[in-house]
Amino acid sequence: MAIESIIAQLDAEIARLNQVRNLLSATGKVEAKITAAKGKTTRKTRVTAGKTVAKRVLSPEARKAIADAQRKRWAAQKAKKS
């Protein structure tokens, strides 16, 4: 009986692995995206919902403008509460 259960478990595992293989072979684009992401060394990348996307980089001037605008919003909020 033990051998039969082991064989049944092996058959189930083989079926699961075949299903995974079929899914991966149907989406050949996944490998290309992973390879492309590994090849890029100049810009950092991130994976979002299965897509490789280059991170956006802000210039120091843009960062300063955003920070100043946020400080202005915080000051307005603080003045509104007082």
C-alpha positions in Angstrom: 0.0 0.0 0.0 2.8 2.4 0.8 4.4 2.0 -2.7 1.0 2.8 -4.3 0.6 6.0 -2.4 4.2 7.0 -3.2 3.5 6.4 -6.9 0.3 8.4 -6.7 2.1 11.3 -5.1 4.8 11.2 -7.8 2.1 11.2 -10.5 0.5 14.2 -8.9 3.8 16.0 -8.7 4.6 15.2 -12.3 1.2 16.5 -13.4 1.8 19.7 -11.4 5.2 20.2 -12.9 3.9 19.6 -16.4 1.2 22.3 -15.8 3.9 24.7 -14.6 6.0 24.0 -17.6 3.1 24.5 -20.0 2.4 27.9 -18.4 6.0 29.0 -18.6 6.4 27.9 -22.2 3.2 29.7 -23.2 4.6 33.0 -21.8 8.0 33.2 -23.5 8.0 37.0 -22.9 8.7 36.5 -19.2 12.2 35.2 -19.9 13.0 38.0 -22.3 11.9 40.6 -19.7 14.0 39.0 -17.0 17.1 38.8 -19.3 16.6 42.4 -20.4 16.4 43.6 -16.8 19.6 41.8 -15.9 21.4 43.4 -18.9 20.6 47.0 -17.8 23.3 48.3 -15.5 22.9 52.1 -16.0 19.4 52.5 -14.5 17.7 50.7 -11.7 14.7 48.6 -12.6 11.8 47.2 -10.6 9.2 44.6 -11.4 5.6 45.6 -11.1 2.8 43.2 -12.0 5.2 41.1 -14.0 6.5 44.0 -16.0 10.1 45.3 -15.7 10.0 49.1 -15.4 12.9 51.5 -15.2 12.7 53.6 -12.0 12.1 57.3 -12.6 14.9 59.6 -11.6 14.2 63.2 -10.5 16.7 66.0 -10.9 17.8 67.8 -7.8 15.8 70.9 -9.0 12.7 68.8 -9.3 13.2 67.3 -5.8 13.6 70.8 -4.4 10.5 72.1 -6.1 8.4 69.2 -4.8 9.8 69.6 -1.2 9.1 73.4 -1.3 5.6 72.8 -2.5 5.0 70.2 0.3 6.3 72.6 2.9 4.0 75.3 1.6 1.0 72.8 1.9 2.1 71.9 5.4 2.3 75.6 6.4 -1.2 76.3 4.9 -2.6 73.3 6.8 -0.9 74.5 10.0 -2.3 78.0 9.6 -5.7 76.7 8.9 -5.8 74.7 12.2 -4.6 77.7 14.3 
